[in-house]
Amino acid sequence: MTKSFFRAIIPPEKWKIPVIILLAAIFGLGAYIIYISNAVSYLSDEPETCINCHVMNPQYATWFHSSHRERATCNDCHVPHNNVFNKYLFKAKDGMRHATMFTLRLEPQVIFIKEAGIEVVQNNCIRCHNDLITDRKMLAKTKSFDHFRTEGRVCWECHREVPHGRVNSLSATPNAQIPVVEKPIPDWITNMIKTNN
């Protein structure tokens, strides 16, 4: 069976060289896209990964100056933590949406979290702050304190500036110091872009 399978996929003799060249070009282009997009960094939980795209600089800067910086990275809040498969599936889906938007220059001036992201962030707020939400002293103050805080509402209805402050546009933090992310773009491409603009 395996011999017949390989015979079926191997091209005729006159097509071998063009097929090899085509496959090498596709593989090479794919490897270059992975390299130039810094795709491997998205497997990590490093906050600097989020600033691979410059439009996330205000979010990074405001997180960096928040109290959450000491305890939580971007993925601690923005990625599900119920299992490792769901975490990476969510990162892949969200990452592909972001990559498509940024590549096609469709990013909005004001970035809003999508419905799936709202649910994830809310669940992570509750996951990390569950002790505060179910504190007996707090519960004693009102009959339905726990219900009031978690049902039908999101935490940032009250905690509006946690952890990003009032980031409402790409120019929200014009003087923020953002770490320079080393771009894998060769100098000749950068120079060509500068001369064409």
PyMOL commands that set and color helices and strands:
alter all, ss='L'
color gray80, all
select helices_A, chain A and resi 2-9+13-36+39-43+47-52+54-64+67-70+74-78+84-103+115-133+136-141+145-150+155-157+187-196
alter helices_A, ss='H'
color red, helices_A
deselect
rebuild
show_as cartoon
